[in-house]
Amino acid sequence: MEEVVTVANFSEPLEAEMARGRLESAGIQAFLSGENARILEPGLGPLQLQVEAKDEADAIAILNDAGEELAEAGQGVVIHPNELP
């Protein structure tokens, strides 16, 4: 398997699942790092949405498009890990 990279972080599991579903429906295999830990201990750090490095640019473009739609609807916005404070 190729190297994986984090393309977004989520504090809400539902938002993370929706983003993963959006990527997978576009044919990009996506993983949620930290998913099992949050089941055992709710409130742990953010869920990291990860994809293979070769899919990073496409995944970010798809997520940014979804982020604009969510922002217009007044919901959370996807944040790329490089944009975190």
Biotite code that builds the C-alpha atoms (Angstrom):
import biotite.structure as struc

atoms = struc.array([
    struc.Atom([0.000, 0.000, 0.000], chain_id="A", res_id=1, res_name="MET", atom_name="CA", element="C"),
    struc.Atom([1.115, 3.510, -0.789], chain_id="A", res_id=2, res_name="GLU", atom_name="CA", element="C"),
    struc.Atom([1.850, 6.173, 1.831], chain_id="A", res_id=3, res_name="GLU", atom_name="CA", element="C"),
    struc.Atom([-1.269, 7.793, 3.315], chain_id="A", res_id=4, res_name="VAL", atom_name="CA", element="C"),
    struc.Atom([-1.680, 11.500, 4.042], chain_id="A", res_id=5, res_name="VAL", atom_name="CA", element="C"),
    struc.Atom([-4.165, 13.395, 6.189], chain_id="A", res_id=6, res_name="THR", atom_name="CA", element="C"),
    struc.Atom([-6.408, 15.675, 4.125], chain_id="A", res_id=7, res_name="VAL", atom_name="CA", element="C"),
    struc.Atom([-8.792, 16.871, 6.865], chain_id="A", res_id=8, res_name="ALA", atom_name="CA", element="C"),
    struc.Atom([-9.466, 16.748, 10.606], chain_id="A", res_id=9, res_name="ASN", atom_name="CA", element="C"),
    struc.Atom([-12.910, 16.488, 12.164], chain_id="A", res_id=10, res_name="PHE", atom_name="CA", element="C"),
    struc.Atom([-14.181, 16.825, 15.707], chain_id="A", res_id=11, res_name="SER", atom_name="CA", element="C"),
    struc.Atom([-17.630, 15.496, 14.759], chain_id="A", res_id=12, res_name="GLU", atom_name="CA", element="C"),
    struc.Atom([-17.817, 11.817, 13.717], chain_id="A", res_id=13, res_name="PRO", atom_name="CA", element="C"),
    struc.Atom([-20.857, 12.407, 11.491], chain_id="A", res_id=14, res_name="LEU", atom_name="CA", element="C"),
    struc.Atom([-19.040, 15.074, 9.479], chain_id="A", res_id=15, res_name="GLU", atom_name="CA", element="C"),
    struc.Atom([-16.036, 12.763, 9.139], chain_id="A", res_id=16, res_name="ALA", atom_name="CA", element="C"),
    struc.Atom([-18.232, 9.924, 7.872], chain_id="A", res_id=17, res_name="GLU", atom_name="CA", element="C"),
    struc.Atom([-19.941, 12.224, 5.371], chain_id="A", res_id=18, res_name="MET", atom_name="CA", element="C"),
    struc.Atom([-16.582, 13.424, 4.038], chain_id="A", res_id=19, res_name="ALA", atom_name="CA", element="C"),
    struc.Atom([-15.278, 9.855, 3.786], chain_id="A", res_id=20, res_name="ARG", atom_name="CA", element="C"),
    struc.Atom([-18.432, 8.854, 1.918], chain_id="A", res_id=21, res_name="GLY", atom_name="CA", element="C"),
    struc.Atom([-18.024, 11.776, -0.466], chain_id="A", res_id=22, res_name="ARG", atom_name="CA", element="C"),
    struc.Atom([-14.461, 10.714, -1.297], chain_id="A", res_id=23, res_name="LEU", atom_name="CA", element="C"),
    struc.Atom([-15.366, 7.055, -1.658], chain_id="A", res_id=24, res_name="GLU", atom_name="CA", element="C"),
    struc.Atom([-18.268, 7.905, -3.978], chain_id="A", res_id=25, res_name="SER", atom_name="CA", element="C"),
    struc.Atom([-15.678, 9.680, -6.155], chain_id="A", res_id=26, res_name="ALA", atom_name="CA", element="C"),
    struc.Atom([-13.573, 6.507, -6.250], chain_id="A", res_id=27, res_name="GLY", atom_name="CA", element="C"),
    struc.Atom([-10.999, 7.581, -3.658], chain_id="A", res_id=28, res_name="ILE", atom_name="CA", element="C"),
    struc.Atom([-10.271, 5.067, -0.914], chain_id="A", res_id=29, res_name="GLN", atom_name="CA", element="C"),
    struc.Atom([-10.388, 6.939, 2.407], chain_id="A", res_id=30, res_name="ALA", atom_name="CA", element="C"),
    struc.Atom([-9.602, 6.022, 6.017], chain_id="A", res_id=31, res_name="PHE", atom_name="CA", element="C"),
    struc.Atom([-10.503, 7.611, 9.346], chain_id="A", res_id=32, res_name="LEU", atom_name="CA", element="C"),
    struc.Atom([-7.561, 7.538, 11.737], chain_id="A", res_id=33, res_name="SER", atom_name="CA", element="C"),
    struc.Atom([-8.621, 7.658, 15.383], chain_id="A", res_id=34, res_name="GLY", atom_name="CA", element="C"),
    struc.Atom([-12.047, 6.168, 14.690], chain_id="A", res_id=35, res_name="GLU", atom_name="CA", element="C"),
    struc.Atom([-11.584, 3.146, 16.958], chain_id="A", res_id=36, res_name="ASN", atom_name="CA", element="C"),
    struc.Atom([-10.024, 5.177, 19.767], chain_id="A", res_id=37, res_name="ALA", atom_name="CA", element="C"),
    struc.Atom([-13.035, 7.520, 19.815], chain_id="A", res_id=38, res_name="ARG", atom_name="CA", element="C"),
    struc.Atom([-15.381, 4.555, 20.177], chain_id="A", res_id=39, res_name="ILE", atom_name="CA", element="C"),
    struc.Atom([-13.488, 3.480, 23.287], chain_id="A", res_id=40, res_name="LEU", atom_name="CA", element="C"),
    struc.Atom([-12.945, 6.990, 24.638], chain_id="A", res_id=41, res_name="GLU", atom_name="CA", element="C"),
    struc.Atom([-15.340, 9.638, 23.239], chain_id="A", res_id=42, res_name="PRO", atom_name="CA", element="C"),
    struc.Atom([-13.880, 13.117, 23.099], chain_id="A", res_id=43, res_name="GLY", atom_name="CA", element="C"),
    struc.Atom([-10.360, 12.066, 22.131], chain_id="A", res_id=44, res_name="LEU", atom_name="CA", element="C"),
    struc.Atom([-8.564, 14.170, 19.538], chain_id="A", res_id=45, res_name="GLY", atom_name="CA", element="C"),
    struc.Atom([-9.823, 14.834, 16.041], chain_id="A", res_id=46, res_name="PRO", atom_name="CA", element="C"),
    struc.Atom([-10.610, 12.180, 13.495], chain_id="A", res_id=47, res_name="LEU", atom_name="CA", element="C"),
    struc.Atom([-8.113, 12.367, 10.652], chain_id="A", res_id=48, res_name="GLN", atom_name="CA", element="C"),
    struc.Atom([-9.405, 11.676, 7.160], chain_id="A", res_id=49, res_name="LEU", atom_name="CA", element="C"),
    struc.Atom([-6.593, 10.025, 5.219], chain_id="A", res_id=50, res_name="GLN", atom_name="CA", element="C"),
    struc.Atom([-6.092, 9.009, 1.594], chain_id="A", res_id=51, res_name="VAL", atom_name="CA", element="C"),
    struc.Atom([-3.241, 7.557, -0.437], chain_id="A", res_id=52, res_name="GLU", atom_name="CA", element="C"),
    struc.Atom([-0.695, 10.235, -1.322], chain_id="A", res_id=53, res_name="ALA", atom_name="CA", element="C"),
    struc.Atom([-1.473, 9.894, -5.041], chain_id="A", res_id=54, res_name="LYS", atom_name="CA", element="C"),
    struc.Atom([-5.105, 10.938, -4.338], chain_id="A", res_id=55, res_name="ASP", atom_name="CA", element="C"),
    struc.Atom([-4.296, 13.905, -2.074], chain_id="A", res_id=56, res_name="GLU", atom_name="CA", element="C"),
    struc.Atom([-4.928, 16.730, -4.571], chain_id="A", res_id=57, res_name="ALA", atom_name="CA", element="C"),
    struc.Atom([-8.199, 15.244, -5.829], chain_id="A", res_id=58, res_name="ASP", atom_name="CA", element="C"),
    struc.Atom([-9.406, 14.555, -2.287], chain_id="A", res_id=59, res_name="ALA", atom_name="CA", element="C"),
    struc.Atom([-8.664, 18.110, -1.143], chain_id="A", res_id=60, res_name="ILE", atom_name="CA", element="C"),
    struc.Atom([-10.476, 19.534, -4.174], chain_id="A", res_id=61, res_name="ALA", atom_name="CA", element="C"),
    struc.Atom([-13.538, 17.389, -3.443], chain_id="A", res_id=62, res_name="ILE", atom_name="CA", element="C"),
    struc.Atom([-13.515, 18.294, 0.252], chain_id="A", res_id=63, res_name="LEU", atom_name="CA", element="C"),
    struc.Atom([-13.057, 22.004, -0.441], chain_id="A", res_id=64, res_name="ASN", atom_name="CA", element="C"),
    struc.Atom([-16.054, 21.892, -2.755], chain_id="A", res_id=65, res_name="ASP", atom_name="CA", element="C"),
    struc.Atom([-18.068, 20.192, 0.011], chain_id="A", res_id=66, res_name="ALA", atom_name="CA", element="C"),
    struc.Atom([-16.773, 22.754, 2.513], chain_id="A", res_id=67, res_name="GLY", atom_name="CA", element="C"),
    struc.Atom([-18.149, 25.622, 0.441], chain_id="A", res_id=68, res_name="GLU", atom_name="CA", element="C"),
    struc.Atom([-21.546, 23.922, 0.267], chain_id="A", res_id=69, res_name="GLU", atom_name="CA", element="C"),
    struc.Atom([-21.552, 23.342, 4.037], chain_id="A", res_id=70, res_name="LEU", atom_name="CA", element="C"),
    struc.Atom([-20.470, 26.916, 4.748], chain_id="A", res_id=71, res_name="ALA", atom_name="CA", element="C"),
    struc.Atom([-23.360, 28.219, 2.682], chain_id="A", res_id=72, res_name="GLU", atom_name="CA", element="C"),
    struc.Atom([-25.698, 25.976, 4.687], chain_id="A", res_id=73, res_name="ALA", atom_name="CA", element="C"),
    struc.Atom([-24.194, 27.297, 7.936], chain_id="A", res_id=74, res_name="GLY", atom_name="CA", element="C"),
    struc.Atom([-22.530, 24.006, 8.914], chain_id="A", res_id=75, res_name="GLN", atom_name="CA", element="C"),
    struc.Atom([-18.927, 23.019, 9.708], chain_id="A", res_id=76, res_name="GLY", atom_name="CA", element="C"),
    struc.Atom([-16.205, 23.512, 7.139], chain_id="A", res_id=77, res_name="VAL", atom_name="CA", element="C"),
    struc.Atom([-13.475, 21.040, 6.228], chain_id="A", res_id=78, res_name="VAL", atom_name="CA", element="C"),
    struc.Atom([-10.052, 22.260, 7.324], chain_id="A", res_id=79, res_name="ILE", atom_name="CA", element="C"),
    struc.Atom([-6.882, 20.950, 5.709], chain_id="A", res_id=80, res_name="HIS", atom_name="CA", element="C"),
    struc.Atom([-4.324, 20.027, 8.401], chain_id="A", res_id=81, res_name="PRO", atom_name="CA", element="C"),
    struc.Atom([-1.820, 22.522, 6.939], chain_id="A", res_id=82, res_name="ASN", atom_name="CA", element="C"),
    struc.Atom([-4.309, 25.322, 7.644], chain_id="A", res_id=83, res_name="GLU", atom_name="CA", element="C"),
    struc.Atom([-4.639, 24.570, 11.365], chain_id="A", res_id=84, res_name="LEU", atom_name="CA", element="C"),
    struc.Atom([-3.404, 27.285, 13.750], chain_id="A", res_id=85, res_name="PRO", atom_name="CA", element="C"),
])
